[in-house]
Amino acid sequence: MKIYLFTLPNGSFGSAGQSWLKLDLDKIQAQLEFPIIIKNVLEIGNLDIEEDDIIIYTSSENSAIRQYLKDKLFYLSNSNLLIPSYELLNAHENKGFQEMMKDYYSFGNLKGSYIFDLEHQIISSPKVLKTTTGAGSSGVFLIKDEKDISNIRDKFLKSSIKRRLISSQRKLKLNSSEYTLYKYNKKLFGLFVEQEFIPNLKHDFKVLVFGNRYFVLKRNVKKNDFRASGSGNFEFVEPPYEVLEFAKEVAKKLGNPYFSLDIAQSEHGCHLIEFQATNFGPYTLLNAPYRYLDKDGKWLKEQNCKDLEANYAYALNYYLSKIND
């Protein structure tokens, strides 16, 4: 059995924060407890990858690279252990697929649905509507009435003047049924997630999971807003026991060496807002004064070394040791 670690063509693996920074792969490799073969994703089709080989790889915020990875890894996912799994690759930068996973595996404790046609979607209010891509609070809206939905349609789905003129010309030339079909085929659609609104939310928690180490950031909601993500109003606090336990259950359900989880808490318990299993920002790990260790059913508080590469190596060692047990 061989273990491959695939980087992007520029040699990057994961996110080191800013787009001009890279993780030190030599440092990660030196701390791994198993040998790896480092290649870049362009070499996937040229290697003699056998069925029991393990493939560790990274995704990208670039949609073209993500699609390339999905195509290249599709058949390998049938016979090889992918880290992250193919499902988690589909969920990367895709809130719609995240909703599908939450529904299929019954986790998250937050109702949501995946939609593409706002015109024919009945959305009760209040609800949160999100574009399926986008980081922070961008593309996240609170729906209170039909006017809010109309504003979103105008923002994302409004046809150009040229397209409207062409449509008017087609209407004159086509019969009613033909024009109805033409209009639908040329209609602008957008991928959105409709999600249950959590009232009176004052903050949420960003939880980064590396093996059995948990790093927590409290994100306060913006003034006169409902969103904590992207607020910039952050603080490191002692996380509630319920948040740590909830994060542990989600991580166990999904299975991966590392995760980024956005978790809200209400009187009804904890709720998973979004998650990523690859290429997520490391701010919380790099700045939290402490980390929380899940050991023998207890939570231990430790000083955080703030070493990103060491934690990636730790998480991979931890994950593969559990698989081999």
Secondary structure, DSSP 8 states (H G I E B T S, - for coil): --EEEEE-TTS--S--SSTT----HHHHHHH-SS--EEEEGGGGGGS---TT-EEEE---SSHHHHHHHHHHHTTGGGTSEEES-HHHHHHTT-HHHHHHHHHHHT-SS--EEEES-GGG----SSEEEEESS-STTTTEEEE-SHHHHHHHHHHHS---HHHHHHHHHHHHHS-HHHHHHHHHHT-----EEEEE--TT--EEEEEEEETTEEEEEEEE--TT-S--TT---EE-----HHHHHHHHHHHHHH--SEEEEEEEEETTEEEEEEEESSS---HHHHH-SEEEEEETTEEEEEE----HHHHHHHHHHHHHHHHH-
